[in-house]
């Protein structure tokens, strides 16, 4: 009986034909709207070529030099420290944690965990982080998430250029968050950032916002080479699949705010990714941040779905280990123990650090707050809070290193900034 019932789930070829007929209909206004946005920037080949050129390190530096950015000297310093091997090597870090027995241990590289930090708002914070990492022989993350307003960072002495260059220098992936999420007040679903945490079913991007999201991505992709962006809405996730299928090399990370909190929401998302995959099987979804409420079993089932669809190497499951103290989750919140349980059998997972340790945060005069991400830099400086925000960021850096130590003690590997931390 079970086999007969299960067979009812088979998708009819006629239904798949209806979907293809819909997508390929030259009179389809929904698809034509997407094609019109893409056409503004050229063919997919031309768009990708512009992005590659914009992303080249010499070109980024040239633009910083042209505007006389103060960040250029910091990039030169960062390169010099990298080149002289100033950062702790992975074996040395392991010896700090385990002593001499580290040299005899074999660490599981098959299940390496990507160390991730969020949110990396201002370029100077990276220099502060790097100086401390050199001094204290600490690990720099292999992945950075940014939630700063795009228009603001464009105007801030080339912050957007400096970050793009720095990520290439240190060897890390990074994600930008586009302004079309609507926290500037343009989105009728939001009254500004003060209400954003109420939309865990997906941050609303109503009406024209979805197409504006793709338009905004294509601008930053071709102008600055920004390839990876946050994705927060089912509609813009589908649009990301579609423009990747068209040939544009977009990559995106699904945000925790989209609220994928059970295996069936994961199935829905990954099923669509597979349906819109390219001939080589690749998809633009490179990071899948599940809801803060998920438990170990849900992550394991999500990993099972991912593997069955052949997306294990393509789609990284990104899980919050720590969260900001205010405005997003009930505290205390720390999922490091869950990560250690998962990391010996779930491949391609990231440990995201969005807050400091509970015992640190609860004593801070200004604990980390998700709403700080949406403040204007000018207002932050005027309020005298910039030092506090940098302190919050460095608390997250400490959490990254505590996770690296916890994984090391279990004989597990991690992905740090690969140009800084030698494996030898």
Order of alpha helices (4+ residues) and beta strands (2+ residues): alpha-alpha-alpha-alpha-alpha-alpha-alpha-beta-alpha-beta-alpha-alpha-beta-alpha-beta-alpha-beta-alpha-beta-alpha-beta-alpha-beta-alpha-alpha-alpha-beta
